Amino acid sequence: MKFSVFQLSRQGGREKNEDRMGYCYTREAGLLILADGMGGHPQGEVAAQTALQTFSALFQREARPKVPDPAAFLASAVMTAHHQIIRYANKRGMLETPRTTVVAGLIQAERLYWVHCGDSRLYVIRDGHLLVRTRDHSYLEAQHSIGLTIPNSANRNVLFTCLGSTVRPMFDTAGPLPLTPGDKILLCSDGLWDSVSDDDIVRVLSDAPVEDAAPELVAMALDHAGPSSDNVTVLALDWKNPDETVPGPDPTSRFTETHAMADNVFASSIQPESDNLPSDEFDEDAIERSIAEINQAIARTAKR
């Protein structure tokens, strides 16, 4: 694999930044994750960080160097992250659980798979055109899907699912999408897309490398939203042909190449933030419960 990746997060006008993002990879697989801790609930940043660490830990466990079943992996990771957040709250006797959205993309065998829960989004841009954009699990998006126009109202951006809620989260998985050199993949929180249009996102990502486009998009979002800006977080990847060279004094500096990595090597930008957050030692019982729940859901679907 050969790619360039850039990530950036800004607090905006909020008291704290509850967004989290990161990526990890082996020789033959890569994982991008972004989570937006939900305001109005306690410790949204803990829920977001827990989601990242759960996805990363499961990826490290299963990608040797590839994930056996990408779609099943992403579904299990969502449910395991949900269980880990609930477990965190239960161990501390919290009356209300932390909550977060999540979106993740898995690249393997030059194909992209993705999953999302909530309103953090994944975009794929190819040759200046929007190829993929996830659909939010929100009241607004549900109404748009049936052709209704919703005026500005208190519940227009209300989500009907998330991780950490008292009910089983809903989520969507998709793929595989074959990637071609030059494809751009963007994961972002609603702090970006709520202030910057899809057309502008496509234009900026199409016109510049991700290390230039991502900061420009974040700056646009902060400028458009002004003092009331939400947290703004982006994680962008530029997919490259392994044989392609980049003009300039150091053509390899902008890109990560994985072909020389050993089977057991795992790289990650995701690290625990403090002793108060869950460690990478995740509860095996919770993991097995998540996998069993996914298998049961698949079996019920097959019977229908």
MARFIVEX-472596 format. One line per 4 residues: number of its first residue (from 1); their letters; for each residue x, y, z of C-alpha. Coordinates in steps of 0.05 Angstrom, whole numbers, plus 5000, padded with zeros to 4 digits. Layout:
<sites>
NUM) A) X:Y:Z ~ ...;
</sites>
This chain:
<sites>
1) MKFS) 5000:5000:5000 ~ 5021:5071:4987 ~ 4984:5131:5015 ~ 4989:5200:5045;
5) VFQL) 4948:5215:5107 ~ 4936:5279:5146 ~ 4894:5292:5209 ~ 4875:5356:5244;
9) SRQG) 4827:5376:5300 ~ 4808:5444:5327 ~ 4767:5461:5388 ~ 4727:5518:5356;
13) GREK) 4681:5556:5403 ~ 4667:5498:5450 ~ 4694:5491:5522 ~ 4732:5428:5503;
17) NEDR) 4746:5384:5443 ~ 4707:5319:5446 ~ 4728:5296:5376 ~ 4780:5241:5367;
21) MGYC) 4812:5212:5304 ~ 4869:5166:5285 ~ 4894:5112:5238 ~ 4933:5047:5240;
25) YTRE) 4961:5000:5189 ~ 4998:4936:5174 ~ 5032:4916:5110 ~ 4967:4897:5075;
29) AGLL) 4911:4934:5112 ~ 4897:5004:5138 ~ 4843:5031:5185 ~ 4818:5103:5192;
33) ILAD) 4773:5121:5252 ~ 4739:5185:5274 ~ 4692:5194:5333 ~ 4653:5255:5357;
37) GMGG) 4636:5253:5431 ~ 4566:5278:5441 ~ 4553:5341:5481 ~ 4497:5340:5530;
41) HPQG) 4522:5274:5558 ~ 4580:5265:5607 ~ 4651:5252:5583 ~ 4639:5251:5509;
45) EVAA) 4714:5253:5497 ~ 4721:5188:5537 ~ 4669:5154:5493 ~ 4704:5178:5430;
49) QTAL) 4772:5156:5454 ~ 4745:5089:5476 ~ 4716:5078:5406 ~ 4784:5093:5375;
53) QTFS) 4823:5048:5423 ~ 4773:4991:5413 ~ 4777:4993:5337 ~ 4853:4998:5341;
57) ALFQ) 4860:4940:5390 ~ 4815:4895:5349 ~ 4852:4914:5285 ~ 4918:4897:5317;
61) REAR) 4891:4830:5340 ~ 4860:4810:5273 ~ 4902:4843:5218 ~ 4958:4792:5211;
65) PKVP) 4971:4826:5163 ~ 4900:4825:5134 ~ 4831:4823:5167 ~ 4797:4757:5149;
69) DPAA) 4728:4787:5138 ~ 4728:4864:5132 ~ 4652:4874:5138 ~ 4646:4829:5198;
73) FLAS) 4706:4862:5230 ~ 4676:4932:5224 ~ 4608:4909:5251 ~ 4641:4874:5310;
77) AVMT) 4685:4934:5325 ~ 4624:4980:5329 ~ 4588:4934:5378 ~ 4651:4922:5419;
81) AHHQ) 4663:4996:5425 ~ 4591:5006:5448 ~ 4600:4952:5501 ~ 4666:4981:5524;
85) IIRY) 4633:5049:5535 ~ 4576:5017:5574 ~ 4627:4977:5615 ~ 4666:5041:5630;
89) ANKR) 4603:5075:5656 ~ 4580:5015:5697 ~ 4647:5006:5731 ~ 4644:5079:5754;
93) GMLE) 4571:5078:5775 ~ 4553:5132:5725 ~ 4479:5150:5722 ~ 4486:5168:5649;
97) TPRT) 4533:5138:5598 ~ 4582:5175:5554 ~ 4562:5174:5481 ~ 4595:5184:5414;
101) TVVA) 4586:5177:5339 ~ 4637:5137:5299 ~ 4658:5129:5226 ~ 4713:5082:5202;
105) GLIQ) 4743:5061:5137 ~ 4782:4997:5125 ~ 4828:4991:5065 ~ 4850:4922:5043;
109) AERL) 4868:4890:4976 ~ 4860:4960:4944 ~ 4787:4962:4967 ~ 4752:5006:5017;
113) YWVH) 4700:4982:5067 ~ 4667:5028:5117 ~ 4619:5033:5175 ~ 4586:5091:5210;
117) CGDS) 4539:5105:5268 ~ 4512:5176:5278 ~ 4530:5236:5237 ~ 4605:5234:5229;
121) RLYV) 4617:5224:5155 ~ 4661:5189:5104 ~ 4671:5219:5035 ~ 4706:5189:4974;
125) IRDG) 4727:5237:4919 ~ 4750:5213:4851 ~ 4771:5256:4791 ~ 4738:5318:4821;
129) HLLV) 4671:5283:4835 ~ 4637:5259:4898 ~ 4635:5184:4893 ~ 4611:5165:4964;
133) RTRD) 4581:5203:5022 ~ 4552:5168:5083 ~ 4481:5185:5103 ~ 4473:5211:5174;
137) HSYL) 4430:5175:5225 ~ 4391:5238:5240 ~ 4320:5264:5236 ~ 4341:5314:5182;
141) EAQH) 4373:5262:5137 ~ 4315:5214:5146 ~ 4266:5268:5123 ~ 4311:5286:5064;
145) SIGL) 4312:5214:5042 ~ 4237:5215:5031 ~ 4239:5282:4995 ~ 4217:5329:5051;
149) TIPN) 4249:5397:5065 ~ 4258:5410:5139 ~ 4258:5482:5165 ~ 4306:5503:5219;
153) SANR) 4278:5469:5281 ~ 4303:5445:5348 ~ 4304:5372:5327 ~ 4331:5378:5256;
157) NVLF) 4400:5351:5276 ~ 4377:5302:5330 ~ 4410:5234:5322 ~ 4369:5170:5331;
161) TCLG) 4430:5126:5345 ~ 4499:5129:5375 ~ 4549:5088:5414 ~ 4539:5086:5490;
165) STVR) 4463:5094:5488 ~ 4416:5051:5529 ~ 4392:5015:5466 ~ 4430:4974:5415;
169) PMFD) 4462:5022:5365 ~ 4443:5023:5292 ~ 4499:5026:5242 ~ 4511:5019:5167;
173) TAGP) 4567:4980:5134 ~ 4585:4986:5060 ~ 4636:4965:5009 ~ 4679:4939:4979;
177) LPLT) 4695:4999:4935 ~ 4755:4987:4890 ~ 4804:5045:4898 ~ 4842:5078:4841;
181) PGDK) 4904:5121:4847 ~ 4887:5192:4864 ~ 4824:5175:4904 ~ 4815:5219:4966;
185) ILLC) 4781:5192:5029 ~ 4757:5241:5081 ~ 4729:5226:5150 ~ 4701:5286:5187;
189) SDGL) 4658:5308:5246 ~ 4595:5349:5237 ~ 4635:5411:5255 ~ 4662:5409:5184;
193) WDSV) 4603:5389:5141 ~ 4553:5432:5179 ~ 4592:5494:5158 ~ 4624:5473:5092;
197) SDDD) 4582:5448:5034 ~ 4595:5381:5000 ~ 4613:5419:4936 ~ 4667:5458:4972;
201) IVRV) 4693:5395:5006 ~ 4699:5361:4938 ~ 4731:5423:4906 ~ 4784:5434:4960;
205) LSDA) 4803:5360:4964 ~ 4807:5355:4889 ~ 4852:5416:4880 ~ 4906:5402:4932;
209) PVED) 4944:5346:4968 ~ 4910:5325:5033 ~ 4963:5359:5076 ~ 4942:5425:5045;
213) AAPE) 4868:5411:5034 ~ 4852:5387:5105 ~ 4877:5451:5140 ~ 4841:5493:5088;
217) LVAM) 4775:5457:5101 ~ 4782:5464:5176 ~ 4798:5539:5169 ~ 4737:5548:5125;
221) ALDH) 4692:5513:5176 ~ 4717:5555:5234 ~ 4710:5619:5193 ~ 4640:5604:5169;
225) AGPS) 4614:5584:5238 ~ 4648:5641:5275 ~ 4651:5643:5351 ~ 4597:5589:5357;
229) SDNV) 4638:5538:5318 ~ 4634:5465:5339 ~ 4696:5422:5345 ~ 4723:5411:5275;
233) TVLA) 4761:5347:5259 ~ 4784:5317:5194 ~ 4824:5255:5174 ~ 4842:5252:5101;
237) LDWK) 4878:5200:5058 ~ 4906:5204:4988 ~ 4910:5134:4956 ~ 4970:5125:4910;
241) NPDE) 4997:5076:4858 ~ 5055:5040:4891 ~ 5098:5052:4829 ~ 5082:5126:4825;
245) TVPG) 5137:5176:4840 ~ 5126:5247:4865 ~ 5165:5305:4835 ~ 5206:5346:4882;
249) PDPT) 5270:5342:4924 ~ 5244:5285:4967 ~ 5190:5246:4930 ~ 5180:5195:4986;
253) SRFT) 5171:5244:5044 ~ 5096:5255:5034 ~ 5076:5182:5030 ~ 5074:5120:5073;
257) ETHA) 5093:5055:5038 ~ 5080:4989:5072 ~ 5108:4936:5025 ~ 5171:4926:5067;
261) MADN) 5135:4916:5133 ~ 5137:4847:5165 ~ 5073:4807:5177 ~ 5072:4822:5252;
265) VFAS) 5087:4896:5248 ~ 5030:4944:5269 ~ 5034:5020:5266 ~ 4984:5067:5298;
269) SIQP) 4973:5141:5313 ~ 4923:5122:5368 ~ 4949:5124:5439 ~ 4916:5125:5507;
273) ESDN) 4908:5197:5531 ~ 4913:5188:5606 ~ 4907:5138:5662 ~ 4833:5156:5669;
277) LPSD) 4816:5127:5601 ~ 4809:5053:5586 ~ 4874:5018:5568 ~ 4886:4972:5509;
281) EFDE) 4871:4912:5554 ~ 4799:4903:5532 ~ 4750:4855:5565 ~ 4750:4790:5526;
285) DAIE) 4680:4773:5550 ~ 4654:4839:5521 ~ 4689:4824:5455 ~ 4659:4754:5451;
289) RSIA) 4589:4781:5468 ~ 4595:4831:5412 ~ 4617:4779:5362 ~ 4560:4732:5383;
293) EINQ) 4509:4788:5376 ~ 4533:4804:5306 ~ 4530:4730:5286 ~ 4459:4725:5313;
297) AIAR) 4438:4787:5274 ~ 4468:4758:5210 ~ 4432:4692:5222 ~ 4365:4728:5232;
301) TAKR) 4375:4767:5168 ~ 4391:4704:5129 ~ 4327:4671:5153 ~ 4286:4729:5127;
</sites>
